[in-house]
Amino acid sequence: MTDFIKACINANKEIYSALKEGFDPSWFEKTVVGAGGDVSSRLDLFAEEIFVKHLSSFGQIESEESGIIGEGEEKIIIDPIDGSSNALSLFPFYGTSVAKINAQGVLDAAVVCNLATGDLFLKSDTPEVQQGKLFSISFHKPETVSNSEIGLFEKAYAHSDMVAALDREKLKFRAPGAIALSLAYARSVKYVLFMGEFRIYDFAAGLALCEGLEVIVEADYVIVSKDKTVAHRIETLIKETK
């Protein structure tokens, strides 16, 4: 395990432990519009500060909250809290995502953590994506469900036509509200669908964890599935509803 991955895990451990002690009332306060276009909460900024402390020595950080932080040949893209609205509603599907792009422009490390469950997903110096628990030293291949019954549709609330189309095709889904986490769980669900503006903070780490799956990326939608037929079936529905 590389020093960078260890630093990411340590940052997640610190954030996880702080959250388990109880949400500080100040974390619910909203501040200003962040670099990613959303209003940052003090929880987002708290998590960002911890990541900067642990990761700034590895390169320049690009955060969804504060934008560019520091300098360096390598770029580290972070979403300090993926699914912050979930977190601030105490809904247990929120986490963090980190991706590192080396000096040659290659994404060579990715870490996504579910802060509600401690599930940890990483891709770095091993040939395959690894899954484990935040406070465990044991990792394994990501859990795969061959006959998944549901997909995950991020931003479903903004695409009623597509919701209806999926319903007609009996492609059940849930809309959990944390894109990187949804992508991390892509092997255990039927599909992951996102429709909307593509932002690097949301996808850099998550898509790196989808290696070996069918991945379709366009300017206004992303589809991931372990079943190529399902992925292209969904893409056809998108084109039909436009």
Protein Blocks (a to p, Z undefined) as FASTA:
>chain_A
ZZklmmmmmmmmmmmmmmmnopafklmpccbdcfkopacdfklmmmmmmmmmmmmmnocc
ddfklopgdjdjbdcdddfbghklmmmnopacdcdddddddfkopafbdcdddfknopac
dddjbfbdcdddfkbcbdcdddddfkbcbdcdehklmmmmlmmmmmmnopacddehpakl
mmmmmmmmmbdcdeddddfklmmmmmmmmgoiacdddfkbccddfblklmmmmmmmmmmm
ZZ
